[in-house]
Amino acid sequence: MKITNMNSGNYIPFAINGSTVVVGTNPGITVDMAASQTDAWVTIDLSHDASGNLIKGVGTKYVANVIIPPKSYKLVDTPYTGPDGTATTIKVKQALPLNVSACTLQLWSV
C-alpha cells in the first residue's frame, strides 16, 4: 500500500493487515479494501466531525482517504454444455484478488 502525506504535521495512527486498514484507535475505523473494491475507482473518506469524532464520510476535517483501484480480471476456460447437449469450453471472466500495493492511503494532518 502506498502511503502519501498530503500536508505536513502529525497524522492519525494506522495499521495495515492484509487487505484491511485500520485508521485511528479506540477502536478506530476499519476499511476492508477487498470488500470495498468494485469495477471503478473507490475513494473512502475518513474525517473528524464537528465534535472531533472519527467518521467514515466527509466531516469538518479530513483525516485520511483510502483509494482502491478497480478490479482486474482474467479469462478462465470453463466447461459449458449448450442447450443441445453439446459440450464445449467458454471463457469466463474471473476477478483477481485485490493487489494491496496498488491501493493508496492519503493522510492529512490532524
Secondary structure in CASP SS format (residue, H / E / C, confidence):
PFRMAT SS
TARGET T0000
AUTHOR 0000-0000-0000
METHOD secondary structure of the structure
MODEL  1
M C 1.00
K E 1.00
I E 1.00
T E 1.00
N E 1.00
M C 1.00
N C 1.00
S C 1.00
G C 1.00
N C 1.00
Y C 1.00
I C 1.00
P C 1.00
F E 1.00
A E 1.00
I E 1.00
N E 1.00
G C 1.00
S C 1.00
T E 1.00
V E 1.00
V E 1.00
V E 1.00
G C 1.00
T C 1.00
N C 1.00
P C 1.00
G C 1.00
I E 1.00
T E 1.00
V E 1.00
D E 1.00
M H 1.00
A H 1.00
A H 1.00
S H 1.00
Q C 1.00
T C 1.00
D C 1.00
A C 1.00
W C 1.00
V E 1.00
T E 1.00
I E 1.00
D E 1.00
L E 1.00
S E 1.00
H E 1.00
D C 1.00
A C 1.00
S C 1.00
G C 1.00
N C 1.00
L E 1.00
I E 1.00
K E 1.00
G C 1.00
V C 1.00
G C 1.00
T C 1.00
K E 1.00
Y E 1.00
V E 1.00
A E 1.00
N E 1.00
V E 1.00
I E 1.00
I E 1.00
P C 1.00
P C 1.00
K C 1.00
S C 1.00
Y E 1.00
K E 1.00
L E 1.00
V E 1.00
D E 1.00
T E 1.00
P E 1.00
Y E 1.00
T E 1.00
G C 1.00
P C 1.00
D C 1.00
G C 1.00
T C 1.00
A E 1.00
T E 1.00
T E 1.00
I E 1.00
K E 1.00
V E 1.00
K E 1.00
Q E 1.00
A E 1.00
L C 1.00
P C 1.00
L C 1.00
N C 1.00
V H 1.00
S H 1.00
A H 1.00
C C 1.00
T E 1.00
L E 1.00
Q E 1.00
L E 1.00
W C 1.00
S C 1.00
V C 1.00
END
